[in-house]
């Protein structure tokens, strides 16, 4: 868990905290200094699993505008699980386009069907909820409040689904962008070097002012415990980056000033109600990449502007421990995001979407010292994941499959051409294979977040997948310098039994090669380490 928990403990503060528990009412106005102390305590409360809900239910899945039906779709079944926090996004699929009751932005009430007769937006219940005097955000916050769950509102800071070229894209293009095309990064005909053309330019003071007002409106009108700035949706904020250049100090200062304004406002609103409003950000897990895109992440933490750090989405660039150590240096809790796999290869995608793979990913997060698990684009409220991933002791005796990652970094170059330079960890999957050759071994570092021998019986199997399988006896494999016995072949797959004692908790180096004299150069597509109890 995060360091510094309880640092402000004392009788007077304990009384205030008792009156201002995250799921209760505030105890009346307090000073700014008091709210900062309360905010510190709230930031370091236990969050085993944070459940990010993208807010699609009222747009796509409801038969009528009914609060119970909205909650039933994705939320009610997680009661009593390890979910301690719900992050609810009121769409924002297009800058300033929301499904909550906003007077600053634009409300998404479109009910257009998809061309060809599909439902499309025809079941959008947003307008009907508003006519009832409520909206999806209020319903979700009320549910969380009634059930002791922490509630955050999430804004996708520059969502560009309106530029993806789908049937829905023109319907998501907000009036703001129609009125001010000069605030966009490009046009459909003249696209930027990096990112989508429909992204708004945060170099424009009007855009930063609007972003601030969106947060101010929610903090003032909704009883949220926190707000999240989701910078990963999508990664395009300044014209320099869009044009292929790294951002400079001017851009860094602009974004930092925006976050500082939101911080001051959130503390002021929190002080008036006697309960803090936390600020979370979701960003790439690389300080260098963040800076080049205009995010002065270390400064945000050093200056106390953010309370929670959530990391990764489309790609992951560093071992989890790199970010955990950095954030804990500034006493900021860290929640790595286990986003869904998007590998194109069907076999690789199916495996990485499995419960066993989610378990292994979560175990690696816990071993890195993170404060909890963040689940993104995973919406089945009845899945066993919610009862397992938030507790390493529950995970320890369960079957797992370790890989070098569920997502790879297939679209990194779309967001930042040449972004591979930020990659500081090994990846092996069908989109990033390795070619083996005699006399030139290939090594892959695979983290394993558990002591596999702590729960017996246990069996460990290394599985290698080849594009065109060579003769098994021509391929050599070793773990941490210890040679493995020849593999049993199963089609494209080679299975190597691994002595459990050879597997270290932490980084394991696997080495592969081709026996001397062989001229074939097999292509290694994938590697899996199965741990079965």
N, C-alpha and C positions, 0 to 999 in steps of 0.2 A: 504494500500500500504506500501511498505518497508519504514523504517525510514531513515532519513538522506538525502532524496531527496533534491537536490539544495544546499547542504552544501558547495560546491565549487563555488557557483555562484559568478560572478564578471564580470566586463565589458570585460576584456581581455579574460577570459575563455568563456564567452558567444559568443564572436566573433568566437573563435575556434570551439565551439559546433555548431554554425550556419553553419560553413563550413564543419563540419564532422558529419552531421546528419546520423542516422543509415542507411537510405535508399539512401544516396547520396555519392558522391565521397569524398575522404579525401582531406584535405586542404594542403597537402604537409607534409614533414617530421616534426615531433615535438620531443621534448625531452622525455625521459622515465618518468620523473616526470609529464609532461603534459599528457602523454598517461594514466598514472594511474588516474589522475583527470578525464579525459574523460571516462575512463573505469568505474569509480564510477557512473558518470551520466548515462552512457548507461545501467549499471546494474539495475538502479532504474527507468527506463522508464516504462510506462504502458504496461503490457502484460495481456490482459483480458483472452485470451485462447492461449495456446501453442499447436500446432498441430504436433504431432509426426507421421511422415510417415516412415514406415519401408522399403520403396524403392522396393517393390515387383513389381511395374508396369512394368519396363523394362524386368523383368525376366519372368513374367507369362502372362501379360494382353495386350500387344501391338501387333497389326497385322503387324506393320512395325516400323522402326526406325524413328519416326516423333516426333519432339519436341512438337507440338501442341497436338498430341494424348496423349503423356505422361502427359502433364499438365491437359488435359481434364479428365483423368481417376479419379483423386482424389483431384485436387487442384483448378482449375479455379473457381468452383462454390462457394468457400469460400471467394472470393473477396466481400468486402462490409459487411462481417459478423463481429463477435467479435474476429476473429482470427487475432492476431497481430504478431505472430511468427510461423514460420515453422521450425521444426527440421527434417532434412532429413538424413536418414541412407542409406548409399550405401552398404547395405546388411551386410557385415562382418559376414556371417553365417559360421563361421570357421575362426580362428584367421588369419587376414591379407588377407582375400579373399573379394575383393571389386568389385563394378560395376562402380567405377570412374577410371580415367586414372592414375594408380599408377605405378611407377617404383620401389618402395620399397616393396610393397606387391604383391599379385597375383590377376590378373583380372579374374573374373568369366565369362567365355564365353561359358560354357557348354550348349549344346542344346539337351541333351539326353531326350527322352520321358520317361514317367513313364512306367514300365513294365505292360503289358496288354493293351497297346494302348492309354492310357491317355496322355494328352498333356505334362505333366511334364515340363521340361525346354525347350521344342522344340521351344517356342516363345521368347526365350531370345534374346533381341535386343542389348545387351551390345556391342558386337563386331561391329555390324553395325553402332552404334552411334560413336564408336571410329574411324571407317573408314571415317566417315563424318567430323572428326576433332572436335568432341564434346563428351559429356558424360552426363548421367543423373544428376550428381551433378551440372555441369555447367549450364545445362538447368534450373534446379530448382532455383539456385542462381540468374540467370539472370531474371527469372520471378519475383522473390521476389523483386529484385532491381527495376524493372520497375513498380512495383505496391505498393511500400511503405511498404513491409512486411519484418520483420527481418528474416534473414536466418542463421540457425545453421547447421553444419555438426555433425552427431552423429556416434560415433564408439561404437559398442558393444564390450566391452573390453575383453570378453572371451567367445564369442558365441559358443555354443556346439551343434547346430543342427546336426553336423556331428557325434554325438554320441547317437542320439535318437533312432536309430534302424529302421528308416523309409526308404522307397525306395530311398529317396534323400540323406541319410546320407553319403554313400561312395562317392557320387559325390561332396559333400561339404568338404571332408577331404583334406585340402590343402597340397601342396608339402612339406611345412615346417614341418608338423607333420610326414609325411612319412620319411623325411630325419633325423628327430631328435625325435624319439620316447622316448628318455630319458628325454625330456622336458615336457612330458605329465604326468598327475596325476596317470595313471594306464594303463591297457589294457582292451580289451573286456572280457578277461578271469579273470583278477584280477582288480576288480573295487575298487575305493576308498570308504572310509566310508561315506564321504560327497561329493555330487556333481557328475558330469559326468566324465568318465575316459578320455575323449578327451580334457579336459581343459588343457591349458598350465600353467606352473608354473612360476609365476612372481618373484619367488626367483632366477630365472636364469637371470643374467645380460643381456644376449642376447635378452630375451623376453622384458625386460623393454626398452632396446635400440630400438628395433623394434617398440614398441608402441609409443615411443617418435618420431621416424622418420615418422610414419604414420601421426601424428598430424602436425609435421613440414611441411611435404609435402603439406597437405591440406591448412594450414595457408599461405604457400608461394604461392601456385598456384591458389587458389580460393578466390573469393572476399566475404568470409563469414563474418558475424557479430560475430560469436562465434562458439565454438566447445563444444560438450557434450561427457563426459566420462560416458557411460552407464554401470555402474558396475552391474546392476541388470541382465544383459544378458551376462554371467550368473554368479552366485554367487560361484565362485571357483577360488582362486588366489594364494594360498600358500599351500605348501605340508603339513604343520602342520594342517591347517584346513581340508584338504582332508583326512588326517589320523585320524581325530577325536579329535584333540587338538586345543585349542585356540592359535591364533597367539600371538607372543611376540613383544618386542620392536624392534627387528631386522627387522621383517616383516613390522611393522608399518613405520619404517624409510625408508625402501626400497620404499614403495608405495608413501610416502610423498615426497621423493626425486624425483620420477618420475613426480609427479604433479608439483613440484617446477620447474623442468626443462621445462615442458610444459608452465608454467606460464611465466618464463623468456623469452622463445622463442616467445610466443604470444605477449608479450609486445614489444619486439624488432621489430617484423614484423609490429605490429600495429603502432609503432612510425615511421617507415619508410614510411608507407602509410598515416599517419596522422589520423588514425581512429582505435579505439581499437578493439581487439578480445577478447570476453568474454569467460570464462570457466564455464561450468555447469557440475555438477555431478548428477547422479541418483543412489541412494543408499537406503538401508533399513532405516526405520524410528526409529532406536534404536541405540543410541550411544554405548551401551554395545555390541550389536551384531556386529556393524560395527568394533569395536576394535578387537573383537575375530576373525573376518574374515580378518583383516589386514588393515582396513580403519581408520585412525586417524582423523575422520571427524571434531571434534572440533578444532584440531590443524590446519586443512586446512582452517577453517574459521577464526580462531584467527590470523593466519599468512597472511591472505589476499590472499590465493592461489586460491580461487574459488570465482566466482561472483554470481552464481545462484545455489540454492539447489532444486533438484527435488526428491520426495520421493515416495517410495512404488511401488509395481508391483504385484508379485505373492501373497504377503501377506502384511498386515498392523498390526503393533504391538502396537502402542500407539494412544491415541487421537491426532488429528491433532495439537491441541494447544501446545502439548509438543514440537513438532519440530519447530513450528512457533516461540515460545518464545525463544528457543535455538538459532535459526538462526538470529532472529532479535536482539538478544543480541550482535551479531557480525556484524550487519548491512548487512546481506545477505538476499536477497529476496527468498521466499519459494513458490514452486509450487507443491502441492500435485497431484499425478498422479491418474486419474480415469481410471484404467485399466479395461478391459472387464471382465465380470463374467466368471468363469469356474466351477461353481458348477455343479455336475453331475446330481442332481435331476432336472428333466425337468421343473416342476412347479416353483421351486425356481430360476432356471436359467432364465426362460422367464420373470419372474417378475423383476429380477435384471437387465435385459437388457433393460427394458422399459425406455421410456423418463421420466416418472414420477420418477423413481428411480434415474436416472442421475441428475434430478433436485434437489432431496433431498440431494444427495451426494455433489453436488456443493454448495448447501446452507450451508451445514455443513462446507465445506472448507472456504467459505467466513466468516462465523460466527467465525471461529477459528482465523481470522486475517491474513490469507494467502494472498499472493500478486496476485494470479491468479490461473487459472485452467490448468492442463496439461492433454491432452487427448492422451491415448495410445491404440493402436490396435482398433481404431475407424476410418473408412476410407470412410464413405459415405459423400461426400462433400455437398450433398443437404439436409442433415438431419437438422431438426430444432434446434438441440443441439447447433450448431455454432452461432445461433442468440439469445440464451437464457442463457447458462451456465456461460458466462463471465460477467454477471451483476446481482447482488443480487436484485436490484430494479425491473428488468424485471422478475426475478424468483418469487418474493414475492407473487403475486396474482395467481400463477399457481398451478395446482394440483400436489401433490407429494406423494411418498410413502417412508417412512423412514424404514430402516432395520439396523441391527447391522453391515452390511458390504456386499459388493457385491462379495467378493472373499473368505471370510473365511481365513483359513491358511492351506488348505489341503495338500500342498506339502512342507510345512516348514521343515518337518523332512528329506526330500530328500536333501535339501541344508545344513541343520544343524541338525543332530540328537540330540534330546533334546532341540531343539530351542524353544519349548513351554515356556521355562523359561523366555524368553524375552517378552512374551505376557502380556500387561498391559491394556487390554480393554476387554469388554464382547463380546462374539460371540454367536449367536443362529441361527442355520440354520439346514437343514436336515443332514449335515455332522457332526454337533456338537449340538445334541439335549440335552434337560434337562428332567430328570425323576422327576415327582412330587409325593409327598407322604404326607399323613396326618401328621400334626405336624412338617413338615420340608419344610418351604416355600423356593422358589427359586426366586432370584431377577436378573434382567437384566437392565443394564443402557443403555439407548438409547438417543443419542444426537439428538436434533431437532434444526436446525439452524435458525428458523424463529419465529417471534411472530405471532402465528396462528390467533390471534384476530385482527391483524392490518388491515386485509382485509376481510370484511364481505360482504355477508354471507359466512359462513364456516361451514363445518361439519368434525368431526374427528371420525375415527373408528379404533379400535384396532382389528386386526385379528390374531387369534391363530390357528395353524394347528397341529393336533395330529396324531400320527401314527395310533392309533385305538381310535376313538372318544369316550370319556366317556359320561355319562349323563351330560348335561350342568350345572345342578344345583349342581353337585359335585365339580366343579372347581371354585376357587375364583381368582379374579384378582383385582389389585389396581394400581393406578398411583400416585406416590409421596405421598403415604399413604392414598389416597382417594379411597374407594372401588368403583368398577364399578358394574353396574347393571348386572343381569344374561344375558348370551349371547344368541343370536339366532344362531342355528346350521345350517350349510350348508355343509353337508357331513363331511369331515375331518376338516372343518373350523368352528371356533366359532367367531362371530362378536359381539363386545362390543361397544356400543355408548359411546363416551367420551365427556364430557363437555369441550369445547375449552379452557375455563379459567383455567382448571386444567393442561394444557400443558405448561411447562416452555420453554422459549428460552434458550437452553443449554441442560444440562443433565437431563433426566427424569428417575426415578427409577420405574420400573414395578415389581410388586411382584405377584407371582402365587403360588397357593397351592391347596390342596384337603381338603374338609370339614371333620371335625372330625368324626371318626368312619368308614370312607371309607377305604377299604383294597386295592382297585385297585390303581395302580401306573401308571397313563397315561404318555406317552412319548410325550413331547412337541417338535415338529419338527421345528416350525418356528413362528416368530412374525413379523407383519407388522403394521405400523401406517400410515393410509391413511389420508391425509389432502386434502379436496376437497373444492374448492372455487366456 
